[in-house]
Amino acid sequence: MVVDLDEKESTVESEPIKTKSSNHSKTNGWHIGKIFWGLLLILVGGLLLANNFGLISVSWNNLWQLWPLAVIAAGLSVLSFRNMIWRIVVTVFVLAILGLVAWVAIYGTSFNSPILTRDITVNKISDVVKQADVTVEVGATKLTIGTSDQSSILKAKLESDIVSLENSSVIRGEKQQVTLSTKTSNHWWRGGIRNSLDVDISRNIPLSLNVNIGASDTEIDMAKSKLREINIDAGASDINVKLGSLESAVAVSIDSGASSIVLQVPKNSGVQLQFEGGLSSKQLSDLGETSDGKYESPDYTKSLNKITVNCKIGVSSFAIERY
């Protein structure tokens, strides 16, 4: 019997070769870590979008309480499940975690330590005091600063379960320098369902205001105060500032990172803006550009009341509104 060797070799070469690596890639193609991080990014993006359109109000401070999820996510990222039942169980678990993230971001929690309240009143140290210089330094806090007719320089109220409020006051000539600052407690890792500071400043004394804030939601209403100067140094914050016209000249300085800033100014005040920013959107009311980065309202030079604004901001939105 004669065997054709060429024909035999071609037959062998045509047979498919199965390797363990191909089978291994098919069974391990389902990666729970990638699914978790992908869905989490989609969820956070959706929450940010809904918050920006005002559909929901997201409390990002509450999400800090879920920091252990980062450890869980790290564990899931190294696991790969082959059994279909385990895949279903882990998928349900991941969806439950994402639901918890959404719930805490929108509605908060109820498993925190008790909310503590601290009230502070700062009076004039001496009758020689003719001006107040107030500095407010806070971290991730909802901050509200307003004014009222009162004999004291200011009153402050803090409600929080993770920070305490400290104050100091000294005299420099005819100026009383007051500092309010928050101090994080030893239980910072638990987060807080409420962390807010309300500051009420006297309308009866000329004022310089310095605000140093972290990731905060900040409302400052100085419309009826004798404000001469305000300096804001902020991180990733939403900031709304309302200025008045009781003083003929008001100097504003804003140094901010990724923030949304709205500056409300009176209709009868001339406004000059020096703007330095990165990827920022600007809405400047009636201000026109006079040179590179410099803007003025049409009546600035003739106005009896002048507001000069110096802005240095990063990836932010900035707006000037008239009222």
ABEGO torsion letter per residue (X at the ends): XBBBAAAAAAAAAABBBBBAAAAAAAAAABBAAAAAAAAAAAAAAAAAAAAAAGABBBBAAAAAAAAAAAAAAAAAAABBBABAAAAAAAAAAAAAAAAAAAAAAAAEBAABBBBBBBBBBBBBABAABABBBBBBBBBBBBBBBBBBBBABABBBBBBBAABBBBBBBBBBEABBBBBBBBBBBAAAAAEBABBBBBBBBBAABBBBBBBBBBBBBBBBBAAABBBABBBBBBBBBBBBBBBBAABABBBBBBBBBBBBBBBBBBAABBBBBBBBBBBBBBBAEABBBABBGBBBBAAAAABABBBBBBBBBBBBBBBBBBX
